[in-house]
C-alpha cells in the first residue's frame, strides 16, 4: 500500500497544474523519517532531470529559523546576547529616539517598527556596511511592539550582529556539526551541486536564470550569506534539523537547552494580534500549516516555495520543499497547496 496516498495525490495534482515543477516532502518524528518522497522534474521541460531525495533547493526564508534563530539561541545561552538588549548595544548605527528602545527580541518577533514588504536595497547598496547604514536609516513604519510586520530587514541586522567576529557561514557550519546534521545544508552551494539543484526564477536584475545562486537579490548583494536568506539544502537535511529540535523538546541533550527552545517557539504576548514567536511563526487556522496541527505548532515558510512545520504535541514534523518561483515569481498557487498538504498528512497519520 502506498504511503500517504491523499497527500501524494495533492502533490501530483499540484505539479500537473503547474503550482511548481519539483517537490520533495518528508514527514517524521523525533526518531526517524516516516516518509520521504520526491515529485516532478527540476523544470517543466519533459527532458529535465527528475526530482530526487538528493535535490537541492534554495531554502529562502527558512534560513531565518534554520540558521539565524538557532545561532541567536546559542548566543543567548552563552551570555553574549540578551533578548532585551537594545539593538544599538550591538549595532551602533541603530540610533534615534524613535528606535532607541528596540531590542533583539523585537527583531526576532518582527515587531521592531521596520517596514514589511520587499525593500530593494540591492539596487543602491552592496555589502554589510552599506546595508547596515541603509537599514538603520529606513524610517520606521509603526511604533515598535504596537504590531508585528514581517520584515527581512530585522533579520539582516541579526545576521550582521552574529557574524562579528566570525563569518555567518562558519558559525552555521559549526552549528550543524553540533547538531549532527551531515546532510547537504549550507550557504553558497558548491559547483558540483548544480546538476541536482532546482532552478528558481529568471532574474531581470542579473539577466539570467538562477540555479544554485540565491534567488533573493538583497542576499546576493551581501555575498550570498545573510540572516534572512541564502541557505541551500535537501529535505533530508531539514528533516535532520527538525528531529533535533523535537529531541531537545523531549529532554535529550542537544545544541541548546530545552528551556531556551521553549522560549523561542512560544508565541509572544506583548505584541497585539501577532502570531509570531521568536524567529518562528505559530499555528493559526489560516496559516500555511492548515487546520489540523496542534495549537503549539511552530514553523516557517520560504518565498521560493519551502516550508517547515513542527508539532511538539503530536511529535511530528513536515518538510515541504518546492521551486514554485520557476519560471516566474508571480505563481502563487502554492498558497492553496501548503495547507491542503498538512491537513492530509495529519489525517493520514
C-alpha positions in Angstrom: 0.0 0.0 0.0 1.3 3.4 -1.0 2.2 5.7 1.9 0.2 8.8 2.4 -2.0 8.4 -0.7 -4.1 11.5 -0.2 -1.0 13.7 0.3 0.7 12.2 -2.7 -2.3 12.9 -4.9 -2.3 16.6 -3.7 1.3 17.0 -4.7 0.9 15.2 -8.0 -2.1 17.3 -8.9 -0.1 20.5 -7.9 2.6 19.6 -10.3 0.1 18.7 -13.1 -1.5 22.2 -12.6 2.0 23.8 -12.6 2.0 25.1 -9.0 5.6 24.1 -9.1 7.7 21.7 -11.2 9.6 20.0 -8.3 8.8 18.9 -4.8 10.2 16.8 -2.0 8.3 16.1 1.2 9.5 14.5 4.4 7.3 13.6 7.4 8.9 12.3 10.5 9.1 12.2 14.3 11.9 12.6 16.9 13.3 9.3 16.0 13.2 8.9 12.2 11.7 10.0 8.9 8.4 8.2 8.4 8.0 9.2 4.8 10.1 11.0 2.2 9.2 11.2 -1.5 10.2 13.3 -4.5 7.8 14.5 -7.2 8.1 16.0 -10.6 11.2 17.3 -12.5 13.5 20.2 -11.9 11.8 22.2 -14.6 8.7 21.8 -16.7 10.8 20.5 -19.6 9.9 16.8 -20.2 13.6 16.1 -20.6 14.6 17.8 -17.4 16.2 15.7 -14.6 13.7 14.0 -12.3 13.5 15.4 -8.7 15.1 13.0 -6.2 15.6 12.9 -2.5 19.0 14.4 -3.2 17.6 17.5 -5.0 19.0 20.8 -3.6 16.5 23.7 -3.1 17.0 27.4 -2.4 15.5 27.5 1.1 14.9 31.2 1.1 13.4 32.4 4.4 13.7 29.0 6.1 17.2 30.5 6.7 15.7 32.7 9.4 14.7 29.7 11.5 17.3 27.1 10.4 20.3 29.3 10.7 19.8 32.7 12.3 17.4 31.8 15.1 19.3 28.9 16.5 22.5 30.9 16.4 20.8 33.6 18.4 19.6 31.0 20.8 23.2 29.8 21.4 24.5 33.3 21.9 21.7 34.0 24.5 22.7 30.8 26.4 26.4 31.9 26.3 25.5 35.3 27.7 26.8 37.1 24.6 23.3 38.4 23.9 20.3 39.1 26.0 16.9 39.1 24.3 16.2 42.5 25.9 19.4 44.1 24.8 18.8 47.2 22.8 19.8 46.8 19.2 22.1 49.8 19.5 24.3 48.0 22.0 25.4 45.7 19.2 24.8 47.8 16.1 25.9 51.4 16.9 24.4 52.7 13.6 20.9 51.9 15.0 20.2 55.3 16.6 17.4 57.8 17.0 14.7 58.4 19.6 12.1 56.5 17.7 14.1 53.3 17.7 16.2 53.6 20.9 14.0 51.1 22.8 14.0 48.4 20.0 15.5 45.1 21.3 16.9 41.9 19.9 13.6 40.3 20.9 11.7 42.8 18.8 13.8 41.9 15.7 13.1 38.2 16.2 9.4 38.9 16.7 9.1 41.2 13.7 7.9 43.9 16.0 10.8 46.4 15.6 8.9 49.0 13.5 10.9 48.2 10.4 8.7 48.1 7.3 7.5 44.9 5.7 7.4 44.1 2.1 10.4 43.7 -0.1 12.8 46.6 0.3 15.1 46.6 -2.7 18.3 47.7 -1.1 20.4 45.8 -3.6 19.7 48.5 -6.3 21.8 51.0 -4.5 23.9 49.1 -1.9 26.2 46.2 -1.7 28.0 44.6 1.3 27.4 44.6 5.0 28.5 48.1 5.9 26.3 49.8 3.2 23.3 47.6 4.1 23.7 48.3 7.8 23.7 52.0 7.2 20.7 51.8 4.9 18.6 49.7 7.2 19.4 51.9 10.2 18.2 54.9 8.3 15.0 53.4 7.0 12.0 55.3 8.6 10.1 53.1 11.0 6.7 52.2 9.7 4.9 51.8 13.1 5.6 52.2 16.8 7.8 49.3 17.9 5.8 46.5 19.6 2.5 48.0 18.6 2.2 45.4 15.8 4.0 42.6 14.1 5.0 43.2 10.5 7.1 40.5 8.8 10.4 42.1 7.7 13.6 40.8 6.2 15.4 43.9 7.3 15.4 42.9 11.0 16.9 39.5 10.2 19.6 41.1 8.0 20.6 43.0 11.1 20.6 39.9 13.2 22.9 38.3 10.7 25.3 41.2 10.8 25.3 41.0 14.6 26.0 37.3 14.5 28.9 37.5 12.1 31.0 39.6 14.4 33.8 38.4 14.5 33.1 35.0 12.9 31.6 34.8 9.4 28.0 33.7 9.4 28.6 30.7 7.1 31.3 29.5 9.5 29.0 29.8 12.5 26.3 27.9 10.7 28.6 25.0 9.7 29.8 24.7 13.3 26.2 24.7 14.5 25.2 21.9 12.1 28.2 19.8 13.3 27.0 20.2 16.8 23.5 19.2 15.8 24.8 16.1 13.9 23.5 17.3 10.6 25.5 15.5 7.9 23.2 16.2 5.0 23.8 18.9 2.4 22.9 22.2 4.0 25.0 25.4 3.5 25.3 28.9 2.1 26.8 29.4 -1.4 26.5 25.9 -2.7 29.5 24.4 -4.5 29.5 23.9 -8.2 29.2 20.1 -8.0 25.7 20.5 -6.5 24.4 22.3 -9.7 23.2 19.3 -11.6 20.9 18.3 -8.8 19.8 21.9 -7.8 16.2 23.0 -8.6 16.2 26.3 -10.6 14.3 29.2 -9.3 13.3 32.4 -11.2 14.7 34.3 -14.1 16.1 37.4 -12.5 15.9 40.6 -14.7 18.4 42.4 -12.5 21.1 39.7 -13.0 19.8 38.9 -16.5 19.9 35.2 -16.0 18.1 32.1 -14.9 19.1 31.3 -11.3 20.4 27.8 -10.5 22.4 27.3 -7.3 22.5 31.1 -6.9 20.4 32.7 -4.2 17.1 33.9 -5.5 16.9 36.9 -3.2 18.7 39.9 -4.7 19.4 41.5 -1.3 21.2 38.3 -0.1 23.1 38.2 -3.4 24.3 41.7 -2.8 25.5 40.6 0.6 27.6 37.8 -0.9 25.0 35.0 -0.7 25.0 34.5 3.1 22.7 36.6 5.2 20.4 36.4 8.2 17.2 36.4 6.2 18.0 34.0 3.3 20.8 32.2 1.5 20.7 28.6 2.7 20.5 25.7 0.2 19.8 22.2 1.1 17.8 19.0 0.9 14.6 17.9 2.5 16.6 15.3 4.4 18.8 18.0 5.9 15.8 20.0 7.1 14.4 16.8 8.5 17.6 16.3 10.5 17.2 19.7 11.9 13.5 19.2 12.8 14.3 15.9 14.6 17.0 17.6 16.6 14.5 20.2 17.8 12.0 17.5 18.7 14.7 15.6 20.6 15.6 18.7 22.6 11.9 19.3 23.4 11.8 15.6 24.6 14.6 16.5 27.1 17.6 15.0 25.2 20.9 16.7 25.1 21.4 18.9 22.1 22.9 22.1 20.6 20.9 24.2 23.1 18.8 23.8 26.2 15.1 22.8 26.2 14.1 25.9 28.2 15.7 28.1 25.5 14.0 26.4 22.7 10.6 26.5 24.5 11.1 30.3 25.0 11.8 30.8 21.3 8.8 28.7 19.9 6.2 30.3 22.3 4.0 33.0 20.8 4.9 36.4 22.1 2.2 38.0 24.1 3.4 41.6 24.1 2.6 42.4 20.5 -1.1 42.9 19.7 -2.6 40.5 17.2 0.7 38.7 16.5 1.1 35.0 15.8 4.9 35.3 16.0 7.2 33.6 18.4 11.0 34.4 18.3 12.0 33.8 14.7 9.2 31.2 14.3 5.6 31.7 13.4 2.9 29.8 15.3 -0.2 27.9 14.2 -3.3 29.8 13.1 -6.2 28.1 11.3 -5.5 30.4 8.3 -1.8 29.7 8.2 0.3 27.6 5.7 0.2 24.6 8.1 -3.6 24.0 7.7 -6.1 23.5 10.5 -5.1 20.1 12.0 -1.8 20.6 13.7 -1.9 21.3 17.4 -2.1 24.9 18.7 1.5 24.8 19.9 2.9 24.0 16.4 5.6 26.3 15.1 7.0 26.7 11.6 8.1 29.0 8.8 7.9 29.3 5.0 10.3 30.4 2.3 9.5 32.6 -0.7 10.8 30.1 -3.2 8.2 27.5 -2.1 9.7 25.9 1.0 8.2 25.3 4.5 8.9 23.5 7.8 6.2 22.9 10.4 6.8 21.1 13.7 4.0 19.9 16.1 5.5 19.2 19.5 2.3 17.8 20.9 2.0 15.2 18.2 5.8 14.8 18.0 5.9 15.2 14.2 7.3 17.5 11.6 6.5 18.2 7.9 9.1 19.4 5.4 7.9 20.6 2.0 10.5 21.9 -0.5 9.5 23.2 -3.9 10.7 25.6 -6.5 7.4 27.4 -7.0 9.2 30.5 -8.4 10.2 28.7 -11.5 9.9 30.1 -14.1 8.3 33.2 -12.5 7.8 34.5 -9.0 4.3 35.5 -9.9 3.0 32.0 -9.5 1.2 31.8 -6.1 -0.7 28.6 -6.5 1.3 27.1 -3.6 -0.7 29.1 -1.1 -3.6 26.6 -1.5 -1.3 23.5 -1.7 0.5 24.0 1.6 -2.5 23.8 4.0 -4.0 21.0 2.0 -0.8 19.0 2.3 -0.5 19.5 6.0 -4.2 18.6 6.6 -3.8 15.5 4.5 -0.6 14.4 6.4 -2.3 14.8 9.8 -5.4 12.9 8.7 -3.3 10.1 7.2 -1.1 9.8 10.3 
